[in-house]
């Protein structure tokens, strides 16, 4: 069934290669051939990484989705579609396993999520292998540009793609990718079971000095539920969460330094996360 859709093409030039403008020009030419409105924006990924203290890949992703969201809003679009494949999902799951990610992170790339109140991103090719997409393009005489940075070992995703996955395939066989995706689907189901167990309003209390965590109300929760709460509500990373857990068994008056200059303090029935590094006397 055909649908009346107004399609625009958006391209983000990350400015990480000298020849990156050529990619934008190639996409623009293809859009013109098909009479599709084209939008391009160049961003400064390296400056973003330096400013935020994040890695190049994280900075690029943040800027990219920011541009896609703002472009969609500017043209009145409600959906952004990306070309992520099943291979991208496998790589993401492996990265997040290594980082001891949350249940949501271990489930891989979501098929759909909100970019803003009015725009959502959908990924219709997540169930399709990269090679299948390339074969489809070859059969129809479609051309594409290959980002040469995809082969550079400086980026973690590339090392997973070109080094780790081939090694895993040699040990476990060609079905390893499918099994990793199955693992991701299981983690997604677990997240949907665990997340409703968490009542942030019951466990957390926001005060002028920071956030109080009620130890009484988290005692019977499984660690995965507590980790989900700390990540989702307080933005605590893996190391931060480990330090908070250590404080639950520490003496009253113990403290630990968290990322961003925050401090975690153990009180009688509470752990207090201070908004800044300024810790009050105990």
C-alpha positions as CSV (number, residue, x, y, z in Angstrom):
1,X,0.0,0.0,0.0
2,X,1.4,3.3,-1.0
3,X,1.6,6.2,1.4
4,X,1.7,9.9,0.6
5,X,4.9,10.9,2.3
6,X,7.0,14.1,2.0
7,X,10.6,12.9,2.1
8,X,13.7,15.1,2.9
9,X,17.3,14.0,3.0
10,X,19.6,15.3,5.8
11,X,23.3,14.9,5.8
12,X,25.7,15.7,8.7
13,X,29.3,16.5,7.8
14,X,31.3,15.7,10.9
15,X,34.4,17.5,9.7
16,X,36.7,14.7,10.7
17,X,38.2,14.1,7.3
18,X,39.5,16.5,4.7
19,X,37.4,14.9,2.0
20,X,34.2,14.8,4.0
21,X,32.6,17.6,1.9
22,X,32.8,15.2,-1.1
23,X,30.4,12.9,0.7
24,X,27.9,15.7,1.2
25,X,28.2,16.6,-2.5
26,X,27.6,13.0,-3.5
27,X,24.5,12.8,-1.4
28,X,23.3,16.2,-2.6
29,X,23.7,15.1,-6.2
30,X,21.7,11.9,-5.6
31,X,19.0,13.9,-3.9
32,X,18.8,16.3,-6.8
33,X,18.5,13.4,-9.3
34,X,15.5,12.2,-7.3
35,X,14.0,15.6,-6.7
36,X,14.2,15.2,-3.0
37,X,14.9,18.3,-0.8
38,X,18.4,18.2,0.7
39,X,19.7,19.6,3.9
40,X,23.4,19.6,5.1
41,X,25.1,20.9,8.1
42,X,28.8,20.8,9.1
43,X,29.6,20.3,12.8
44,X,32.8,20.5,14.8
45,X,33.1,17.1,16.5
46,X,36.6,17.7,17.9
47,X,35.5,20.9,19.6
48,X,32.5,19.2,21.0
49,X,34.6,16.3,22.4
50,X,37.0,18.8,24.0
51,X,34.3,20.9,25.5
52,X,32.3,18.0,27.0
53,X,35.1,15.7,27.8
54,X,33.5,12.9,25.7
55,X,35.1,10.7,23.1
56,X,35.0,11.5,19.4
57,X,32.3,8.9,18.6
58,X,30.0,10.1,21.4
59,X,30.5,13.7,20.4
60,X,29.7,12.9,16.8
61,X,26.6,11.0,17.8
62,X,25.3,13.8,20.0
63,X,25.8,16.5,17.3
64,X,24.4,14.2,14.6
65,X,21.1,13.6,16.3
66,X,20.9,17.2,17.3
67,X,21.1,18.3,13.7
68,X,18.6,15.6,12.6
69,X,16.1,16.7,15.3
70,X,16.5,20.4,14.5
71,X,16.2,19.8,10.7
72,X,13.1,17.7,11.2
73,X,11.5,20.4,13.3
74,X,12.4,23.0,10.7
75,X,10.7,21.2,7.8
76,X,7.8,20.0,9.9
77,X,8.8,16.3,9.9
78,X,7.8,14.0,12.8
79,X,10.0,11.0,11.9
80,X,13.7,10.6,11.2
81,X,14.8,7.4,9.6
82,X,18.4,6.1,9.8
83,X,20.1,3.2,8.1
84,X,21.4,1.2,11.1
85,X,21.6,-2.5,10.4
86,X,21.7,-5.7,12.5
87,X,25.5,-5.6,12.3
88,X,25.4,-2.1,14.0
89,X,23.3,-3.6,16.8
90,X,25.7,-6.5,17.4
91,X,28.6,-4.0,17.6
92,X,26.7,-1.8,20.0
93,X,25.8,-4.7,22.3
94,X,29.4,-5.9,22.5
95,X,30.6,-2.3,23.3
96,X,28.1,-2.0,26.1
97,X,29.0,-5.5,27.5
98,X,32.6,-4.3,27.8
99,X,31.4,-1.1,29.5
100,X,29.1,-3.0,32.0
101,X,26.1,-1.2,30.5
102,X,22.6,-1.0,31.8
103,X,19.9,-3.5,30.7
104,X,18.7,-1.0,28.1
105,X,22.3,-0.5,26.9
106,X,22.8,-4.3,26.6
107,X,19.7,-4.6,24.5
108,X,21.4,-2.8,21.7
109,X,20.1,-0.1,19.4
110,X,16.4,0.7,20.0
111,X,14.2,0.4,16.9
112,X,12.5,3.6,17.8
113,X,13.1,6.5,20.3
114,X,12.2,10.1,20.9
115,X,14.6,12.8,19.7
116,X,12.2,15.5,20.9
117,X,8.6,16.0,21.9
118,X,7.6,16.2,18.2
119,X,10.3,14.0,16.5
120,X,11.1,10.4,16.8
121,X,13.8,8.3,15.1
122,X,13.0,4.9,13.7
123,X,15.5,2.4,12.3
124,X,13.7,0.1,9.8
125,X,16.8,-1.9,8.8
126,X,17.8,-3.1,12.3
127,X,16.6,-6.6,11.3
128,X,18.7,-6.6,8.1
129,X,22.4,-7.5,7.8
130,X,24.8,-5.0,6.3
131,X,25.7,-7.4,3.5
132,X,22.0,-7.8,2.6
133,X,21.7,-4.0,2.2
134,X,24.8,-3.9,0.0
135,X,23.6,-6.8,-2.1
136,X,20.2,-5.1,-2.6
137,X,22.0,-1.9,-3.7
138,X,24.3,-3.8,-6.1
139,X,21.3,-5.7,-7.7
140,X,19.6,-2.4,-8.5
141,X,22.7,-0.5,-9.6
142,X,22.7,1.9,-6.7
143,X,25.9,3.5,-5.7
144,X,27.1,4.5,-2.2
145,X,30.0,6.3,-0.6
146,X,32.2,4.3,1.8
147,X,33.5,6.4,4.7
148,X,37.2,5.5,4.8
149,X,37.3,6.2,8.5
150,X,35.2,3.0,8.9
151,X,38.4,1.1,8.4
152,X,40.5,3.2,10.9
153,X,41.4,1.2,14.0
154,X,41.5,4.4,16.1
155,X,37.7,4.1,16.7
156,X,36.4,1.5,19.1
157,X,33.4,0.4,16.9
158,X,35.8,-0.2,14.0
159,X,38.1,-2.4,16.1
160,X,35.0,-4.4,17.2
161,X,33.9,-4.7,13.6
162,X,37.3,-5.6,12.1
163,X,39.1,-7.4,15.0
164,X,36.7,-8.7,17.7
165,X,33.8,-9.9,15.6
166,X,36.0,-11.9,13.2
167,X,37.8,-13.5,16.2
168,X,34.4,-14.4,17.8
169,X,33.2,-15.8,14.6
170,X,36.3,-18.0,14.2
171,X,35.7,-19.4,17.7
172,X,31.9,-19.7,17.8
173,X,31.0,-19.9,14.2
174,X,28.9,-17.6,11.9
175,X,25.9,-17.7,14.2
176,X,27.6,-15.6,16.8
177,X,26.0,-12.4,15.5
178,X,22.5,-13.9,15.7
179,X,23.2,-15.1,19.3
180,X,24.3,-11.7,20.4
181,X,21.1,-10.2,19.0
182,X,19.1,-12.8,20.9
183,X,21.0,-11.8,24.0
184,X,20.1,-8.2,23.4
185,X,16.4,-9.1,22.9
186,X,16.5,-10.9,26.3
187,X,18.0,-7.9,28.0
188,X,15.3,-5.7,26.6
189,X,12.6,-8.0,28.0
190,X,14.4,-8.0,31.4
191,X,14.5,-4.2,31.3
192,X,10.8,-4.1,30.8
193,X,10.3,-6.4,33.8
194,X,12.8,-4.5,36.1
195,X,11.9,-0.9,35.4
196,X,8.4,-1.0,36.8
197,X,9.8,-2.3,40.1
198,X,11.4,1.1,40.7
199,X,9.5,3.9,42.3
200,X,11.9,6.8,42.2
201,X,9.6,9.0,44.2
202,X,9.8,6.5,47.1
203,X,13.5,5.9,47.0
204,X,14.9,9.4,46.1
205,X,14.3,12.7,47.9
206,X,15.6,15.9,46.3
207,X,16.9,18.5,48.7
208,X,18.8,21.8,48.5
209,X,22.1,20.1,49.0
210,X,21.5,17.2,46.7
211,X,19.7,13.9,46.5
212,X,19.0,11.5,49.4
213,X,18.7,7.8,48.7
214,X,16.7,5.9,51.2
215,X,18.5,2.7,52.2
216,X,15.4,1.3,53.8
217,X,13.6,1.4,50.5
218,X,16.3,-0.1,48.4
219,X,17.3,-3.0,50.7
220,X,15.0,-5.5,49.1
221,X,15.6,-4.4,45.5
222,X,17.9,-6.4,43.2
223,X,21.1,-4.7,42.3
224,X,20.1,-4.4,38.7
225,X,17.0,-2.4,39.7
226,X,19.1,-0.1,41.9
227,X,21.6,0.4,39.1
228,X,18.8,1.2,36.7
229,X,17.5,3.8,39.2
230,X,21.0,5.4,39.7
231,X,21.7,5.6,36.0
232,X,18.3,6.8,34.9
233,X,17.5,9.3,37.6
234,X,21.0,10.5,38.7
235,X,23.1,9.8,35.6
236,X,25.6,7.8,37.5
237,X,28.1,5.8,35.4
238,X,29.4,2.3,36.2
239,X,32.2,3.4,38.5
240,X,29.9,5.9,40.4
241,X,27.3,3.1,40.9
242,X,29.9,0.8,42.3
243,X,31.0,3.4,44.8
244,X,27.5,4.1,45.9
245,X,27.0,0.3,46.5
246,X,30.2,0.2,48.5
247,X,28.8,3.0,50.7
248,X,25.7,0.9,51.6
249,X,28.0,-1.4,53.6
250,X,30.3,1.3,54.9
251,X,30.4,3.1,58.3
252,X,28.3,6.2,58.9
253,X,30.3,9.2,57.9
254,X,32.1,7.5,55.0
255,X,32.2,9.4,51.7
256,X,33.2,8.8,48.1
257,X,34.0,11.1,45.2
258,X,31.9,10.6,42.1
259,X,32.2,12.0,38.6
260,X,31.6,15.6,37.9
261,X,33.0,16.6,41.3
262,X,30.0,15.2,43.2
263,X,30.3,13.5,46.5
264,X,28.4,10.6,48.0
265,X,28.0,10.5,51.8
266,X,26.9,7.7,54.0
267,X,24.4,8.8,56.7
268,X,22.4,6.7,59.1
269,X,19.7,5.4,56.8
270,X,20.6,7.4,53.8
271,X,23.2,7.9,51.1
272,X,23.4,11.6,50.1
273,X,24.6,12.6,46.6
274,X,25.8,16.2,46.8
275,X,25.3,18.3,43.7
276,X,28.8,19.7,43.9
277,X,32.1,18.7,45.4
278,X,31.5,20.9,48.4
279,X,30.9,18.4,51.2
280,X,29.4,19.6,54.5
281,X,31.2,18.6,57.7
282,X,30.1,15.3,59.2
